[in-house]
Amino acid sequence: MARPSDHDKRRELAKRAVAVMQRHGVDVSMAALAAQLGVKRPTLLYHFPTKAHIAEVALVALLTEQAVHVIAAVAEHAHPIDRLYAHLRAVHAFHAGNEGRIVFLTQAIAATAGARLPLIIAAGAQVFEAHRRDTVARLRAGIRAGTVAPCNAEALFATVRALVDGLMMQRVVVNAKLPQAHDFVWQHLLAPLKVGPAPPAGAARRR
């Protein structure tokens, strides 16, 4: 069996460290954090100069795992509107029952990042950039082909992304019933935009 790379070790250490921070709070000292992780403080500081670095690595790792799950779910569908709806449901399915991870990471970054905040946000967004571009291109291709009702593809994707994040927060705060919300989004936002079968393969690449 291949030995885990330094990158994999660092990512796993970050995930474990975040779990400790969730139990003991963001204010836990690096010395106490290292003790909980079973490593020396200098070792922890070598990998992560600050707790913001820990949160950043853990966030990117979590978003990367989420992206793999979402892309696999989306790939089961051909029509761009169906793919967009699959994206919404797949993100919520990935985090189901453990939404606290992403909420805590967001809060931890806001509390510790300081001047690094724009860099961390950019790193997280980059995980989804290729997927965003592909989704918007497919929506535009569907509009040209007459299979998607005319709309602003960028704005539609941004709206669904906002619903993804907002509904997940609602499940954490008030235990919102997401299947009901999903049905509403489908019936009143997405289904009216689906006006025909999927466009031919390769259409999304034609500008």
C-alpha positions as CSV (number, residue, x, y, z in Angstrom):
1,M,0.0,0.0,0.0
2,A,1.3,3.4,-0.9
3,R,2.3,5.7,2.0
4,P,0.1,8.8,2.3
5,S,1.7,12.0,0.9
6,D,2.7,14.9,3.0
7,H,-0.3,16.7,1.5
8,D,-2.6,14.0,2.6
9,K,-1.1,13.9,6.1
10,R,-1.5,17.7,6.4
11,R,-5.1,17.5,5.3
12,E,-5.9,14.7,7.7
13,L,-4.2,16.6,10.6
14,A,-6.2,19.7,9.7
15,K,-9.5,17.7,9.8
16,R,-8.6,16.2,13.2
17,A,-7.6,19.6,14.5
18,V,-10.9,21.1,13.4
19,A,-12.8,18.4,15.3
20,V,-10.9,19.3,18.4
21,M,-11.6,23.0,17.9
22,Q,-15.3,22.2,17.5
23,R,-15.2,20.5,20.9
24,H,-13.1,23.0,22.8
25,G,-13.7,26.3,20.9
26,V,-11.7,28.4,18.5
27,D,-9.8,29.9,21.4
28,V,-8.1,26.7,22.3
29,S,-4.4,27.3,22.4
30,M,-2.0,25.7,19.8
31,A,-0.2,23.9,22.7
32,A,-3.5,22.4,23.9
33,L,-4.5,21.6,20.3
34,A,-1.2,19.8,19.7
35,A,-1.6,17.8,22.9
36,Q,-5.1,16.7,21.9
37,L,-3.7,15.6,18.5
38,G,-0.8,13.7,19.9
39,V,1.9,15.9,18.2
40,K,4.4,18.4,19.4
41,R,3.5,22.1,19.3
42,P,6.5,22.9,16.9
43,T,5.3,20.2,14.6
44,L,1.8,21.6,14.5
45,L,3.1,25.1,14.0
46,Y,5.4,23.8,11.2
47,H,2.3,22.6,9.3
48,F,0.0,25.4,10.4
49,P,1.4,28.8,11.6
50,T,-2.1,29.9,12.7
51,K,-5.5,28.3,13.4
52,A,-6.7,30.1,10.2
53,H,-4.3,27.9,8.2
54,I,-5.9,24.8,9.9
55,A,-9.4,26.0,9.0
56,E,-8.4,26.8,5.4
57,V,-6.9,23.4,4.7
58,A,-9.8,21.6,6.3
59,L,-12.3,23.8,4.4
60,V,-10.7,23.1,1.0
61,A,-10.5,19.4,1.8
62,L,-14.2,19.3,2.7
63,L,-15.2,21.3,-0.3
64,T,-13.1,19.0,-2.5
65,E,-14.8,15.9,-1.1
66,Q,-18.2,17.7,-1.6
67,A,-17.3,18.6,-5.3
68,V,-16.5,14.9,-6.1
69,H,-19.8,13.8,-4.6
70,V,-21.8,16.6,-6.4
71,I,-20.1,16.1,-9.8
72,A,-20.9,12.4,-9.7
73,A,-24.6,13.1,-8.9
74,V,-24.8,15.8,-11.6
75,A,-23.3,13.5,-14.2
76,E,-26.3,11.2,-14.0
77,H,-28.4,13.8,-15.8
78,A,-28.2,15.3,-19.3
79,H,-30.5,18.3,-19.3
80,P,-28.9,21.4,-17.7
81,I,-31.9,22.2,-15.6
82,D,-31.9,18.6,-14.2
83,R,-28.2,18.9,-13.5
84,L,-28.7,22.1,-11.6
85,Y,-31.4,20.6,-9.5
86,A,-29.2,17.5,-8.9
87,H,-26.5,19.9,-7.7
88,L,-28.8,21.5,-5.1
89,R,-29.9,18.1,-3.7
90,A,-26.5,16.5,-3.8
91,V,-24.8,19.2,-1.7
92,H,-27.5,18.8,1.0
93,A,-27.2,15.0,0.8
94,F,-23.4,15.2,1.2
95,H,-23.7,17.3,4.4
96,A,-26.9,15.6,5.8
97,G,-26.7,15.2,9.5
98,N,-23.3,16.9,9.8
99,E,-23.9,20.4,8.6
100,G,-22.1,21.7,11.7
101,R,-18.8,21.0,10.0
102,I,-19.1,23.6,7.3
103,V,-20.9,26.1,9.6
104,F,-18.1,25.8,12.2
105,L,-15.4,26.1,9.5
106,T,-17.0,29.2,8.2
107,Q,-17.2,30.7,11.7
108,A,-13.7,29.7,12.6
109,I,-12.3,31.3,9.4
110,A,-14.2,34.5,10.1
111,A,-12.9,34.6,13.6
112,T,-9.2,33.8,12.9
113,A,-8.4,34.6,9.3
114,G,-7.9,38.4,9.6
115,A,-6.1,39.6,6.5
116,R,-6.0,36.1,5.0
117,L,-9.8,36.0,4.7
118,P,-9.9,37.0,1.0
119,L,-7.3,34.4,0.1
120,I,-9.2,31.7,2.0
121,I,-12.5,32.6,0.3
122,A,-10.7,32.5,-3.1
123,A,-9.2,29.1,-2.4
124,G,-12.6,27.7,-1.5
125,A,-14.3,29.3,-4.5
126,Q,-11.6,27.9,-6.8
127,V,-12.7,24.3,-6.0
128,F,-16.0,25.0,-7.7
129,E,-14.9,27.3,-10.5
130,A,-14.6,24.7,-13.3
131,H,-18.0,23.2,-12.3
132,R,-19.6,26.7,-12.3
133,R,-18.2,27.5,-15.8
134,D,-19.4,24.1,-17.2
135,T,-22.9,24.6,-15.7
136,V,-23.3,28.1,-17.0
137,A,-22.0,27.0,-20.5
138,R,-24.6,24.1,-20.5
139,L,-27.4,26.4,-19.5
140,R,-26.4,28.9,-22.3
141,A,-26.3,26.0,-24.8
142,G,-29.7,24.9,-23.7
143,I,-31.0,28.4,-24.2
144,R,-29.6,28.6,-27.7
145,A,-31.0,25.1,-28.5
146,G,-34.5,26.0,-27.2
147,T,-34.4,23.4,-24.4
148,V,-34.0,26.0,-21.6
149,A,-36.2,29.0,-21.3
150,P,-34.4,32.3,-21.9
151,C,-32.8,33.5,-18.7
152,N,-29.6,34.9,-17.2
153,A,-27.5,31.7,-16.8
154,E,-25.0,33.3,-14.4
155,A,-27.7,34.7,-12.2
156,L,-29.6,31.4,-12.2
157,F,-26.5,29.5,-11.1
158,A,-25.8,32.1,-8.4
159,T,-29.3,31.9,-7.1
160,V,-29.1,28.1,-6.8
161,R,-25.8,28.4,-5.0
162,A,-27.4,30.9,-2.6
163,L,-30.2,28.4,-2.0
164,V,-27.7,25.6,-1.4
165,D,-26.0,27.6,1.4
166,G,-29.1,29.3,2.8
167,L,-31.1,26.1,3.1
168,M,-28.2,24.3,4.7
169,M,-28.0,27.0,7.3
170,Q,-31.8,26.8,7.8
171,R,-31.4,23.1,8.6
172,V,-28.8,23.8,11.2
173,V,-30.7,26.7,12.8
174,V,-34.3,25.6,12.7
175,N,-34.2,22.0,11.4
176,A,-35.8,23.1,8.1
177,K,-37.4,20.2,6.1
178,L,-35.3,20.4,2.9
179,P,-37.3,18.0,0.7
180,Q,-40.2,20.4,0.9
181,A,-37.9,23.3,0.0
182,H,-36.4,21.2,-2.8
183,D,-39.8,20.5,-4.2
184,F,-40.7,24.2,-4.1
185,V,-37.5,25.2,-5.9
186,W,-38.2,22.6,-8.6
187,Q,-41.8,23.5,-9.2
188,H,-41.5,27.3,-9.1
189,L,-38.0,28.1,-10.2
190,L,-36.4,25.3,-12.2
191,A,-39.2,23.2,-13.8
192,P,-40.6,26.3,-15.7
193,L,-37.2,26.8,-17.3
194,K,-37.1,23.2,-18.7
195,V,-38.8,23.4,-22.1
196,G,-37.3,20.4,-23.9
197,P,-34.9,17.6,-24.0
198,A,-31.1,18.1,-23.4
199,P,-29.1,19.8,-26.2
200,P,-26.8,17.6,-28.3
201,A,-23.5,16.5,-26.8
202,G,-20.8,19.1,-27.2
203,A,-23.2,22.0,-27.4
204,A,-22.0,23.4,-24.1
205,R,-18.5,23.9,-25.7
206,R,-19.8,26.0,-28.5
207,R,-19.9,29.7,-27.6
